[in-house]
Amino acid sequence: MQKVVAVLGGGIGGLSACHHLSKSPNVSKIVLLEKSGRCGGWLSSIRRDDGAVFEQGPRGVRPAGAVGRNTLNMVSELGLESEILPVTKDHVASKNRFLYVKGQLHKMPSGPGGVIRTIPPFSRPIIQSVLKEVLIRKGTEEDESVHAFVSRRMGSELADIAIDSLCRGVFAGDSRQLSVRSCFPPLYEAERSRGSIVLGMLMGSGEGAEGPVELASVLPPAAQHLSEQLRSIASVNVAVVNLEYEGFILPFTGFGHLVPSSEDPGLLGVVYDSVPFPQHNRSGGLTTRLTVMMGGAWFEQTFGHPDSVTKQTLLDRATQAVTSHLGVNSQPVWSCVALHKNCIPQYHLGHWKRLEKMRQYISNHNLPLTLAGASYDGVSVNDVIFSGRTAAEGLIGKT
C-alpha cells in the first residue's frame, strides 16, 4: 500500500528526505510543510547583479567519509556536477587556516614539520601530546565534555586553544558544555574500543552514525514525553556579517581564522571568502569578500537579547574585528548583516541519551514518525543531508 508522507521543514535535511522519498514506489504523495517563504533553511545566498555572491550560512562541504560521498552522490543524481566549485587539497585555502591568539594570527600546524616543531601559539610540539596520548588510561565516564576529554588525553593547551576554537567554528558552542560522545563520536569510539584516540584512528574503532521545537509544538498530547525531550535540545544565535572591500586587503591568504573564547568570547571567526571562492567576487575590479561570525553560546553575554540588538551594532563589531585582526584600515564598500536565531543545535552532555529515549519512545508507541535534521546526529551540511536520507529510508525502506 502506498503512503502519503509529510515532511516538516524545508531545510536541506527536509529537502534531502523529499528527494529520497520521491524515488520510492511505496510513496504516492509527499507534502512538504515549510513555515517561511523559501526552502533551504540556513543555506542562504545573496547573488548581486554584478556577479558577487555572499553566503549567509554554510559555504561549502567536505566530500570525506560516508556522509560526504552521500552528498556527492545526491549532487550527481540531481545533475548538478557542473555547478560544483572544487577547492583542492593543495589550494592555499585548504592548507592555510589560522588562529587569532594573544592579538596575533598564527597558522595552524600542518604536515610533518608542523607536528614535530614548536609552532606558536603552542608552547611545545604537537607530537609530544600525540605520543603522550597513547599512554593515557581509558576514561570510565559514559559521556564527557569535549574540553575535558581532550584535556585529559592531550593536555589543556590543545583543549584551550585548538579544540575550543574548533567547537566555536563548527557548533558556535562552548567545548566545556558540548558532549564529545555526540559531537565527535569517532574520538569517543576510538578511546572506547582501542583505549587511545591515536590507536583508534590508526587501527579503526571496530564499528561501521529541522527544528525540534517546531516538531514538539505539533505533536499530540499523548506524545508529551517526546515533546519535552525535543524541547530540551538547546540552540544558539549567530550573527553573520558579510563584508566587501575594494582591492585585496588580506595580510595572509587562507580559508580564514578562528578565535578561542579566551581571546574574545563574542567573536567566533572570520572567513576569507575571496580566497577559496574567487569566482564569487564581483566582475570588473579586484575586491575582497569576508564573513565575520559572532555570538553563538556567548551571544547574550556579548550583545544582550537577540531581539534588542541592532544590525548597526553587529556591523560595527564586525568591522572592528577586521581592523584589529587583519590590520584593515579601510571601510567596507558593501555589507549585509543577518541574525540567525536558534540556528545551531547544541549537543550538551547526555545528548546521546536523549536521542535514545526519543527513538525508543517512537518505536514503543509505533508512531509513524522519524527524526531528521541538525538537532540529532550532526550539524554539518553533509550530516543533515544524510539524516534526511536515513529518515526517508527508515520510513519506507531503501530504494
C-alpha positions, -999 to +999 in steps of 0.1 A: +000+000+000+014+034-010+020+060+017+014+097+020+044+113+038+046+147+053+080+163+057+081+191+084+107+217+074+121+227+040+157+229+051+184+209+035+175+178+056+138+180+047+147+185+010+170+155+011+143+134+027+119+146-001+144+136-028+148+101-015+111+097-008+104+107-044+124+077-056+103+052-037+074+033-055+059+030-020+051+067-017+021+082-035+024+117-023+049+139-004+037+170+015+065+195+024+055+219+052+077+250+055+067+280+076+089+305+058+086+318+023+116+299+010+133+265+012+169+258+020+168+266+057+200+281+069+216+277+035+211+312+020+230+331-007+229+367-018+235+370-055+241+405-068+236+417-103+274+423-107+281+386-101+291+388-064+278+360-042+277+362-004+268+332+018+247+339+050+250+303+061+272+273+053+295+280+023+310+246+014+311+209+022+339+184+027+334+153+004+350+130+030+337+098+046+303+081+040+283+113+045+305+133+021+302+106-006+264+106+000+263+143-007+283+139-039+260+110-050+229+132-045+246+160-064+252+135-093+216+122-091+203+158-095+226+165-124+244+193-106+281+182-111+288+212-133+278+236-105+305+223-081+333+248-072+362+225-061+388+236-036+417+211-040+439+198-012+468+218-024+448+250-026+460+277-002+425+278+014+429+241+022+464+244+036+463+277+055+439+281+084+447+305+113+441+310+150+439+345+165+457+342+198+471+369+221+465+396+195+482+378+166+473+355+137+490+321+138+490+295+111+477+261+123+504+235+122+502+211+092+524+185+077+552+166+094+572+198+101+543+214+118+538+184+141+574+179+152+584+215+158+571+241+183+549+265+164+531+294+181+506+297+197+516+263+211+544+260+236+556+225+226+555+203+195+521+186+190+539+153+185+546+153+223+508+154+230+502+127+205+528+103+219+516+110+255+480+103+244+488+066+236+498+061+273+468+077+289+444+053+307+410+049+291+382+070+307+353+055+325+326+081+320+297+073+296+299+109+284+323+138+289+326+174+277+348+179+246+372+201+266+375+176+295+381+147+271+409+165+251+425+180+283+426+145+298+441+128+268+462+155+250+467+183+275+450+216+285+468+237+259+454+219+229+420+219+246+421+256+255+432+269+221+427+244+192+396+225+204+379+255+220+383+273+186+372+243+166+340+239+186+332+276+182+338+273+144+316+241+139+290+244+166+293+281+177+294+263+211+313+260+243+336+230+244+331+228+281+294+221+276+294+201+244+294+163+245+324+145+230+302+114+225+277+133+204+298+160+187+329+139+179+318+102+180+349+089+162+371+102+191+348+087+217+346+054+199+384+053+194+391+056+231+363+032+240+374+004+216+412+009+215+420+028+246+435+057+226+424+083+201+457+077+181+454+039+181+417+041+173+423+063+143+452+041+130+435+008+136+398+017+133+373+017+161+359-017+152+325-003+143+310+005+110+263+072+126+146+207+115+140+223+143+129+202+174+108+230+190+086+233+159+081+195+158+073+195+196+046+221+191+026+200+167+028+166+185-005+154+201-009+155+239-003+117+241+033+124+229+040+148+257+072+129+268+086+131+233+077+168+231+096+175+263+127+157+251+126+176+218+123+210+236+153+201+258+177+204+229+192+239+232+204+260+203+223+292+199+220+325+180+247+335+154+253+369+137+267+366+102+282+398+087+292+398+050+317+425+041+331+436+007+363+457+005+379+473-025+412+457-036+429+427-020+433+436+017+444+404+034+478+401+051+477+363+047+459+340+023+439+310+036+405+299+045+401+321+075+408+323+112+391+312+144+392+329+177+393+310+211+368+320+237+397+332+260+406+358+234+372+373+225+341+353+235+317+371+212+339+368+180+338+333+166+359+337+135+364+353+101+362+335+067+383+349+038+356+341+012+375+355-017+404+330-013+386+297-016+359+310-040+373+339-061+346+330-087+321+347-064+338+381-065+321+408-084+331+414-120+350+445-131+375+451-103+395+434-076+376+430-043+379+410-010+349+393+005+349+384+042+323+369+066+325+376+103+307+352+126+297+363+161+278+352+192+269+316+195+269+304+231+282+338+240+256+359+222+236+373+251+268+377+272+283+399+244+253+416+227+223+412+250+190+397+240+188+390+202+155+409+199+172+440+212+205+442+194+207+464+163+222+455+129+244+486+132+258+473+165+267+439+148+282+456+118+303+479+139+316+450+159+324+430+128+343+458+111+363+465+143+373+428+143+385+430+107+405+462+116+422+447+147+427+412+135+437+418+099+451+454+100+425+467+076+420+504+079+396+509+050+359+506+054+338+481+035+321+493+004+292+468+009+278+449+039+250+427+050+240+417+085+220+386+093+210+374+127+202+337+128+181+329+159+184+294+173+203+282+142+228+257+156+217+229+180+239+223+209+248+187+218+253+191+255+263+163+279+237+135+277+226+143+242+230+107+231+208+095+260+180+120+250+181+107+214+180+071+226+149+079+247+132+098+219+138+070+193+127+043+218+095+063+226+087+065+188+094+027+184+074+017+215+044+037+206+046+027+169+045+064+158+046+069+121+074+094+126+112+097+122+137+124+132+159+142+107+179+174+108+208+191+126+193+186+161+201+149+162+232+133+146+254+160+133+252+197+124+273+198+092+256+201+058+267+166+049+254+152+082+220+168+077+217+157+041+225+121+052+200+123+081+173+132+056+182+101+036+182+078+066+149+092+078+133+085+044+147+050+042+136+043+078+100+051+069+097+034+035+127+012+032+157+016+009+152+022-028 
